[in-house]
Amino acid sequence: SRSEAINSNFLRSFAEQHRAAVVAIDWAGMSSFDFAFVAKILLSDLGKFRVVPDQLQQGFVNGASLIWYLRNKLLNDEAFLGNSGQRLLEADTPVHFYGISQGGILGSGYVLSSPFIKKAVLSVPGNPFALIFTRSANFYAGYIQALSLQVVRLTHMRLILTLLQQLWDVGEGAGWFSGLYYKDQESELFEGQRFLLQDALGDAQVPTLAAQLTARSLGCSTVRHQ
């Protein structure tokens, strides 16, 4: 999000260390502006859930648009000029993605959908949503109580979440993985994209199994601990 890019000391030191410019935009579907509508869906109308993955797709488009705008319209903006007025970025400056937690979960779909990003680091990643949700500590810290207002039985809740996954697919990596194997030969998507996944063993929010499924789908290899 924008606030993370502005206020995160970690990202600031990361950018300074690697001589990088951190650029971010609020993620449609997961931003503070979406909170009230998503809460209403969870509390009273799951039938409108399809709007959430639609918004996540809009987030993918917004991210791609930001990169295009940066490369084509903002190169001479004073925010991207050095002390002597020289450009710090060029139209062909490589763009990478670094997603942590929620960014790691949604990041695989975002990167695979992007024509601009070729390298990404996904920290604490995982897919699919239906697998992560009920295995996360967050589910039992509030989501299950909210969903129980509409779905009484836990067995029915499991079935409904699995069905909702079919809508959610387009907004996360699970809906894009098949493109790695059945891609359009004329498409530039999925060409030369590389991922580094940083799993968190025993994480209470994102199960390791979900990260392993993501790694397998992306064709990743395990790097032995040094």
C-alpha positions in Angstrom: 0.0 0.0 0.0 1.0 3.6 -0.2 1.2 4.0 3.5 3.6 1.0 3.8 5.9 2.5 1.1 5.9 5.9 2.8 6.2 4.8 6.5 8.1 1.5 6.4 11.7 1.9 7.7 12.4 -1.5 6.4 11.5 -0.6 2.8 13.4 2.7 3.1 16.6 1.0 4.2 16.0 -1.7 1.6 15.8 0.9 -1.2 18.9 2.7 0.0 20.9 -0.5 0.2 19.9 -1.7 -3.3 19.7 1.7 -4.9 16.1 1.2 -5.8 13.0 3.4 -6.0 10.0 2.0 -4.1 6.7 2.7 -5.9 3.4 1.5 -4.5 -0.3 2.0 -5.0 -3.3 1.0 -2.8 -4.4 -2.5 -3.8 -8.0 -2.3 -5.0 -10.1 -5.0 -3.2 -7.8 -5.0 -0.2 -7.4 -1.3 0.7 -9.0 0.7 3.5 -11.5 2.0 1.0 -12.9 -1.6 0.4 -13.2 -2.5 4.1 -16.8 -1.4 4.7 -18.1 -3.2 1.5 -16.2 -6.4 2.2 -17.4 -6.4 5.8 -21.0 -6.1 4.6 -20.5 -9.1 2.3 -19.1 -11.2 5.1 -21.8 -10.2 7.5 -24.9 -10.2 5.4 -24.6 -11.0 1.6 -22.1 -13.6 0.3 -23.9 -13.4 -3.0 -22.0 -10.3 -3.8 -18.6 -11.9 -3.1 -17.8 -11.8 -6.8 -17.1 -8.1 -6.4 -14.1 -8.8 -4.3 -12.0 -10.8 -6.9 -13.2 -8.3 -9.5 -11.7 -5.5 -7.4 -8.5 -7.6 -7.0 -8.2 -7.8 -10.8 -8.6 -4.1 -10.9 -5.7 -3.9 -8.5 -3.6 -5.9 -11.1 -4.6 -3.4 -13.8 -3.9 -0.4 -11.5 -0.4 -1.8 -10.8 0.4 -2.2 -14.5 -1.0 1.2 -15.2 1.2 2.7 -12.5 4.3 1.1 -14.1 3.4 2.3 -17.6 2.7 5.9 -16.3 6.0 5.9 -14.4 8.0 4.8 -17.5 6.2 7.1 -19.9 5.0 10.2 -18.0 6.9 10.6 -14.7 10.5 10.2 -15.7 11.1 14.0 -15.6 9.0 14.5 -12.5 11.1 16.2 -9.8 10.4 13.2 -7.4 12.5 11.0 -9.8 15.3 13.5 -10.5 18.7 13.7 -8.8 20.1 16.7 -7.0 21.6 18.1 -10.3 18.4 17.4 -12.3 19.6 14.1 -13.8 17.1 11.3 -14.4 17.3 8.5 -11.8 15.0 6.3 -13.8 14.7 5.4 -17.5 12.0 3.9 -19.6 13.8 0.6 -19.6 14.7 0.5 -15.9 13.8 -3.0 -14.7 10.8 -3.3 -12.4 10.6 -6.0 -9.7 7.9 -6.9 -7.2 8.4 -7.6 -3.5 5.3 -8.9 -1.7 5.1 -9.8 1.9 2.3 -11.7 3.6 -0.9 -10.6 1.7 1.4 -9.2 -1.0 3.1 -12.6 -1.2 -0.3 -14.4 -1.5 -1.8 -12.1 -4.2 1.6 -11.3 -5.7 2.0 -14.5 -7.8 -1.2 -13.6 -9.7 -0.3 -10.0 -10.0 3.2 -10.7 -11.4 1.9 -13.4 -13.8 -0.7 -10.9 -15.1 1.9 -8.1 -15.6 3.6 -7.5 -18.9 6.3 -5.4 -17.1 7.5 -7.5 -14.2 10.0 -10.3 -14.7 11.4 -10.9 -11.2 9.6 -11.1 -7.9 10.2 -12.0 -4.3 7.2 -13.5 -2.5 7.6 -13.6 1.2 5.2 -15.8 3.2 3.3 -16.7 0.0 0.5 -19.2 -0.5 -2.4 -20.3 -2.7 -5.3 -21.0 -3.0 -7.5 -18.8 -0.8 -9.9 -21.7 0.2 -6.9 -23.7 1.5 -5.3 -20.8 3.4 -8.5 -19.2 4.9 -9.6 -22.0 7.3 -6.1 -22.9 8.3 -5.2 -19.3 9.3 -5.4 -18.1 12.9 -7.2 -15.0 11.5 -10.1 -17.2 10.5 -10.8 -18.2 14.1 -10.1 -14.7 15.4 -13.1 -13.1 13.7 -14.0 -14.3 10.2 -15.7 -17.5 11.4 -18.0 -15.5 13.7 -18.9 -13.1 10.9 -19.6 -15.9 8.4 -21.6 -17.8 11.0 -24.3 -15.1 10.7 -25.1 -16.5 7.2 -23.7 -20.1 7.3 -24.6 -22.0 10.5 -22.9 -25.4 9.9 -19.1 -25.7 9.6 -19.5 -28.4 6.9 -21.6 -26.0 4.8 -19.1 -23.2 5.4 -16.3 -25.5 4.0 -18.4 -26.2 0.9 -19.2 -22.5 0.4 -15.6 -21.4 0.7 -14.6 -24.0 -1.9 -17.3 -22.8 -4.3 -16.2 -19.2 -3.7 -12.7 -20.2 -4.7 -14.0 -20.5 -8.3 -14.7 -16.7 -8.2 -11.6 -15.9 -6.3 -9.2 -17.7 -8.7 -8.8 -14.7 -11.1 -7.7 -12.5 -8.2 -4.8 -14.7 -7.0 -2.1 -16.9 -8.3 -4.3 -20.1 -8.5 -6.2 -18.7 -11.4 -3.0 -17.8 -13.3 -0.9 -20.9 -12.8 -2.4 -22.8 -15.7 -1.2 -20.1 -18.1 2.4 -21.3 -17.3 1.5 -24.6 -19.0 -1.2 -23.7 -21.6 -0.1 -20.3 -22.6 -0.9 -18.5 -25.8 2.3 -18.8 -27.9 1.9 -15.2 -29.1 1.5 -13.8 -25.6 4.4 -12.1 -23.8 3.0 -13.1 -20.4 4.9 -15.8 -18.5 8.0 -15.2 -20.6 11.2 -15.2 -18.5 9.5 -14.5 -15.2 11.4 -15.6 -12.1 10.3 -16.0 -8.5 12.0 -16.3 -5.2 9.7 -17.6 -2.5 10.5 -17.1 1.2 8.4 -19.6 3.2 7.7 -19.2 6.9 7.7 -22.6 8.5 5.0 -22.9 11.2 3.4 -19.5 10.3 0.1 -19.1 12.1 -1.6 -17.2 9.3 -0.3 -18.7 6.0 0.1 -22.5 6.2 3.3 -24.0 4.8 1.2 -26.3 2.6 -0.1 -23.3 0.7 3.4 -22.0 0.1 4.5 -25.5 -1.1 1.6 -25.6 -3.6 2.6 -22.2 -4.9 6.2 -23.3 -5.3 5.2 -26.5 -7.1 2.9 -24.6 -9.4 5.6 -22.1 -10.3 8.2 -24.8 -10.8 10.4 -23.6 -8.0 13.3 -25.6 -6.5 14.2 -25.7 -2.8 17.3 -23.8 -1.8 19.1 -25.7 0.9 19.7 -23.6 4.1 23.2 -22.2 4.2 
